[in-house]
């Protein structure tokens, strides 16, 4: 009776875990990975439009968070899932592309304004 109750409690706890294989392997997802990815993506998209200043703000925040996350991953790489590291790197790449687009947009505006 006690053994079956213990097993059912363990199964209930195990099924409530979002990513059970991370418990088995001892790896976890970085707490900011999704935030970094989405901020980088939306910053990239907003840098394409006239609302580029909002995109630049998201890009700046994303790059700062990605820097902190990469430092913590570099210190203990065995603690984090590969999918988490990939999500952080992809968010950082989106942010860098958005930053490059913002700079390119500024140069184009300067050139267009100097022509008139």
C-alpha positions as CSV (number, residue, x, y, z in Angstrom):
1,X,0.0,0.0,0.0
2,X,2.7,2.5,1.0
3,X,4.8,1.4,-2.0
4,X,2.0,2.0,-4.5
5,X,1.3,5.4,-3.0
6,X,4.9,6.3,-3.2
7,X,5.1,5.2,-6.9
8,X,1.9,7.2,-7.8
9,X,3.4,10.3,-6.0
10,X,6.6,9.9,-8.0
11,X,4.7,9.5,-11.2
12,X,2.6,12.5,-10.5
13,X,5.7,14.6,-9.8
14,X,7.5,13.3,-12.9
15,X,4.5,14.0,-15.2
16,X,4.2,17.6,-13.9
17,X,7.8,18.4,-15.0
18,X,7.8,20.3,-18.3
19,X,10.9,18.6,-19.7
20,X,11.4,15.1,-18.1
21,X,14.5,14.2,-20.1
22,X,16.3,17.2,-18.5
23,X,15.7,15.7,-15.1
24,X,17.2,12.4,-16.2
25,X,20.2,13.9,-17.9
26,X,20.7,16.6,-15.2
27,X,20.5,19.4,-17.7
28,X,18.1,22.3,-17.6
29,X,16.9,25.1,-19.8
30,X,18.3,28.6,-19.2
31,X,15.6,30.8,-17.7
32,X,16.0,33.6,-20.3
33,X,16.3,31.5,-23.5
34,X,12.8,32.1,-24.9
35,X,12.9,35.8,-23.9
36,X,16.3,36.3,-25.7
37,X,15.0,34.5,-28.8
38,X,11.7,36.5,-29.0
39,X,13.3,39.9,-28.2
40,X,15.9,39.2,-30.9
41,X,13.3,38.2,-33.4
42,X,10.9,41.1,-32.8
43,X,13.9,43.5,-32.6
44,X,15.0,42.3,-36.1
45,X,11.5,42.7,-37.5
46,X,11.0,46.1,-36.0
47,X,14.3,47.3,-37.4
48,X,12.9,46.7,-40.9
49,X,10.1,49.2,-40.3
50,X,9.9,52.9,-39.5
51,X,9.6,52.0,-35.8
52,X,13.2,51.0,-35.8
53,X,14.0,52.8,-32.5
54,X,11.7,50.3,-30.7
55,X,13.6,47.5,-32.5
56,X,16.9,49.0,-31.4
57,X,15.7,49.0,-27.8
58,X,14.8,45.3,-28.1
59,X,18.0,44.5,-29.8
60,X,20.0,46.2,-27.0
61,X,18.1,44.3,-24.3
62,X,18.5,41.0,-26.2
63,X,22.2,41.4,-26.7
64,X,22.8,42.2,-23.0
65,X,20.7,39.2,-21.9
66,X,22.5,36.9,-24.4
67,X,25.9,38.1,-23.1
68,X,24.9,37.2,-19.5
69,X,23.4,33.8,-20.6
70,X,26.4,32.9,-22.7
71,X,28.7,33.7,-19.8
72,X,26.7,31.4,-17.5
73,X,26.7,28.7,-20.1
74,X,30.4,29.1,-20.7
75,X,31.1,28.6,-17.0
76,X,29.0,25.4,-16.7
77,X,28.2,24.0,-20.2
78,X,27.1,20.6,-18.9
79,X,24.2,22.1,-17.0
80,X,22.2,23.4,-20.0
81,X,20.3,21.7,-22.8
82,X,21.6,22.1,-26.3
83,X,18.3,23.4,-27.5
84,X,18.6,26.2,-24.9
85,X,22.0,27.2,-26.2
86,X,20.8,27.1,-29.8
87,X,17.8,29.3,-28.9
88,X,20.1,31.9,-27.2
89,X,22.5,31.9,-30.1
90,X,19.7,32.3,-32.7
91,X,18.2,35.2,-30.7
92,X,21.6,36.8,-30.6
93,X,22.0,36.4,-34.3
94,X,18.6,38.0,-35.0
95,X,19.6,40.9,-32.8
96,X,22.9,41.4,-34.6
97,X,21.2,41.3,-38.0
98,X,18.6,43.8,-36.6
99,X,21.4,46.1,-35.4
100,X,23.1,45.9,-38.8
101,X,19.8,46.8,-40.5
102,X,19.3,49.7,-38.2
103,X,22.8,51.1,-39.0
104,X,22.2,50.6,-42.7
105,X,18.9,52.4,-42.4
106,X,20.6,55.4,-40.8
107,X,23.3,55.5,-43.5
108,X,20.6,55.4,-46.2
109,X,18.7,58.2,-44.5
110,X,21.8,60.3,-44.3
111,X,22.6,59.8,-47.9
112,X,19.0,60.6,-49.0
113,X,18.9,63.7,-46.8
114,X,22.2,65.0,-48.3
115,X,21.0,64.6,-51.8
116,X,18.2,67.1,-51.3
